[in-house]
Amino acid sequence: FHCPFPICREAFARRYNLKTHFSARHAQIKSYICEECGRSFARRYDLNRH
């Protein structure tokens, strides 16, 4: 699955990974919010690491 963003050359084996990449890098959708400080993240992994 190739990223549809014009200048991006990323490709992924799974559609979910493409969706996550696009949300995080190009659409800047940050659905995961820290309940303690309010900071938001595009990926659950990043929230957990925070």
Legacy VTK file of the C-alpha trace (Angstrom):
# vtk DataFile Version 3.0
C-alpha trace
ASCII
DATASET POLYDATA
POINTS 50 float
0.000 0.000 0.000
1.582 3.241 -1.167
0.953 6.599 0.464
-1.217 8.786 -1.810
0.423 12.017 -0.634
2.217 13.484 -3.700
5.756 13.842 -2.341
5.700 10.878 0.051
7.372 7.652 -1.079
6.351 5.499 1.885
4.853 2.050 1.305
3.376 -0.409 3.784
2.543 -4.099 3.897
-0.723 -3.476 5.757
-3.498 -1.008 5.045
-3.762 -0.179 8.766
-0.132 0.988 8.807
-0.781 3.247 5.821
-3.840 4.683 7.556
-1.843 5.375 10.719
1.017 6.915 8.731
-1.306 9.172 6.776
-3.138 10.328 9.896
0.063 11.049 11.775
2.192 12.593 9.031
-0.131 14.223 6.561
-3.562 14.776 8.121
-2.167 15.481 11.593
-5.065 13.635 13.244
-4.250 13.016 16.885
-6.889 10.803 18.453
-5.002 9.615 21.528
-5.042 12.178 24.346
-3.154 11.989 27.631
-5.622 12.262 30.508
-3.002 13.833 32.772
-1.540 16.629 30.649
-3.843 16.883 27.622
-1.121 16.274 25.029
-2.373 14.397 21.969
-0.783 11.749 19.764
-1.554 10.109 16.436
-0.582 6.617 17.627
-1.502 4.732 20.792
2.096 3.549 21.018
3.302 7.148 21.315
0.732 7.913 24.017
1.781 4.836 26.003
5.451 5.757 25.644
4.670 9.323 26.816
LINES 1 51
50 0 1 2 3 4 5 6 7 8 9 10 11 12 13 14 15 16 17 18 19 20 21 22 23 24 25 26 27 28 29 30 31 32 33 34 35 36 37 38 39 40 41 42 43 44 45 46 47 48 49
